[in-house]
Amino acid sequence: MTLYLTRHGETEWNVQNKICGITDVDLTERGRAQAKELGEKLRDYKIDLIVSSPLKRALETARMIEGGRGVPIEVDRRLIEQDYGVYEGVDRGDQGFLDNKRCFAFRYPGGESMMDVAHRTYGLIEELGERYPEGNVLLVCHGGVCRVINTYFRDMTNEEFFRFGMGNCALEEYELKCR
């Protein structure tokens, strides 16, 4: 299976450098333009299924990428962004947030750990691999989820994981070998 991965388009909280997590914020006009541009880029790709986080910034991005081509869109809660607990809405440079971000098994106070995110997203990847072993699937999700999904396919040091980021509507491609 070929797995394509993208992060939602820009939001106001992205512009303000706020931690967005599970807070359901809208796309900006620039975010909508990014989604439309990615949809045009993917127009010549064969995509069998789009799977989106239920958060409106991701789902709107997925719908704009699909652009009326008839590609089914499924919503899956396993793609929801990491719950950053007490850090929702806080500046991304907050030292407490950054310290916790380096502790992969630590649950953010009132939230979840990166290992929790890995558990749910790895299961989804394997399920999609079974359902579409020769297919092409696009996941539309969030920065933290993209970081974790990248580790399914690529070995990373802790520092590489900490620093990994995907821009809004950036695109990654992975090959899933059926096990």
C-alpha positions in Angstrom: 0.0 0.0 0.0 1.1 3.5 -0.7 0.3 5.8 2.2 0.2 9.5 1.6 0.2 11.8 4.6 -0.6 15.5 5.0 -1.2 17.9 7.7 -4.3 20.2 7.6 -4.1 23.7 6.2 -3.1 26.7 8.2 -5.3 27.8 11.2 -5.4 31.1 13.1 -3.7 29.3 16.0 -0.9 28.2 13.7 -0.4 31.8 12.8 -0.4 32.8 16.5 2.0 29.9 17.3 -0.4 28.4 19.8 -0.6 24.7 20.7 -3.7 23.5 18.9 -4.2 19.8 20.0 -7.8 18.7 20.2 -9.2 22.3 20.2 -11.4 22.5 17.1 -10.3 25.6 15.3 -11.0 26.7 11.7 -8.8 27.1 8.7 -7.7 30.5 7.6 -8.2 31.7 4.1 -4.5 30.8 3.5 -5.2 27.3 4.9 -8.1 26.8 2.5 -5.8 28.0 -0.4 -3.2 25.5 0.7 -5.7 22.7 0.7 -7.0 23.5 -2.7 -3.4 23.7 -4.0 -2.6 20.3 -2.6 -5.8 19.0 -4.2 -4.6 20.2 -7.6 -1.2 18.7 -7.0 -2.9 15.3 -6.2 -5.3 15.5 -9.1 -3.2 13.1 -11.2 -2.5 10.7 -8.3 -4.6 7.5 -8.0 -6.1 7.7 -4.5 -8.5 5.0 -3.4 -9.5 6.5 0.0 -9.0 9.6 2.1 -9.1 9.1 5.8 -9.4 12.3 7.9 -9.3 13.3 11.5 -12.8 14.5 12.7 -11.5 17.9 13.7 -12.9 20.5 11.3 -9.5 21.9 10.2 -8.5 18.4 8.9 -11.9 17.4 7.6 -12.3 20.7 5.6 -8.8 20.1 4.2 -9.7 16.6 3.2 -12.9 17.8 1.5 -11.0 20.5 -0.4 -8.3 18.0 -1.5 -11.0 15.6 -2.7 -12.5 18.4 -4.7 -15.5 16.5 -6.1 -13.4 13.7 -7.7 -15.5 10.9 -6.1 -12.8 9.7 -3.7 -14.5 8.4 -0.6 -13.6 10.2 2.7 -13.7 8.3 6.0 -13.5 10.0 9.3 -11.4 8.2 11.9 -11.0 9.4 15.5 -7.6 7.7 15.7 -6.2 10.6 13.6 -7.3 13.3 16.0 -4.4 15.4 17.2 -2.7 14.6 20.4 -4.5 15.9 23.5 -2.0 18.3 25.0 -4.1 18.8 28.1 -3.2 21.9 30.1 -1.1 23.1 27.2 -4.0 23.6 24.7 -3.9 27.2 23.5 -0.5 27.9 25.1 2.4 29.4 23.1 4.5 26.6 21.4 7.6 28.0 22.9 6.4 27.4 26.5 9.2 25.7 28.4 6.9 23.3 30.2 5.4 22.2 27.0 8.8 21.7 25.4 10.1 19.8 28.4 7.1 17.4 28.2 7.4 17.1 24.5 10.8 15.4 25.0 9.3 12.8 27.3 7.5 10.4 24.9 5.8 8.2 27.5 4.7 11.1 29.7 1.1 12.1 29.5 0.6 15.8 29.3 -1.3 16.8 32.4 -5.0 16.3 31.5 -4.0 14.9 28.1 -2.2 12.0 26.5 1.3 10.8 25.7 3.0 10.4 22.3 2.9 6.7 23.0 -0.9 6.9 23.3 -0.9 8.5 19.9 1.4 5.8 18.5 -0.8 3.1 19.8 -3.9 4.4 18.0 -2.3 5.5 14.8 -0.1 2.4 14.3 -3.3 0.3 14.6 -5.0 2.4 11.9 -2.0 2.0 9.6 -2.0 -1.8 9.9 -5.8 -1.9 9.4 -5.6 0.1 6.3 -2.7 -2.1 5.0 -5.0 -5.1 5.4 -8.0 -3.4 3.7 -6.0 -1.8 0.8 -2.8 -4.0 0.4 -2.4 -2.7 -3.2 -4.2 0.6 -2.7 -3.3 4.2 -2.3 -4.6 5.9 0.9 -4.3 9.6 1.9 -4.4 10.5 5.6 -5.3 14.0 6.5 -4.4 14.8 10.1 -2.2 17.0 12.4 1.4 17.8 13.1 1.8 15.6 16.2 0.1 12.7 14.5 2.3 13.2 11.4 5.4 13.1 13.7 4.2 9.8 15.2 3.2 8.2 11.8 6.7 9.0 10.5 8.2 6.8 13.2 6.2 3.8 11.9 8.1 4.0 8.6 11.5 5.6 9.6 13.8 5.1 12.6 14.5 8.4 14.3 16.6 9.4 17.3 14.8 11.1 20.1 16.2 14.5 19.0 15.1 13.9 15.4 11.6 13.0 16.6 11.5 16.1 18.8 12.5 18.4 15.9 10.4 16.7 13.1 7.6 18.8 11.8 5.4 19.0 8.7 4.2 22.2 7.2 0.6 22.8 6.6 -0.5 20.8 3.6 3.0 19.3 3.1 2.9 15.8 1.6 4.8 12.7 2.7 4.7 9.3 0.9 5.4 5.9 2.5 5.2 2.3 1.3 3.6 -0.2 3.6 4.8 -3.7 3.0 2.2 -6.2 3.9 3.3 -8.4 6.7 
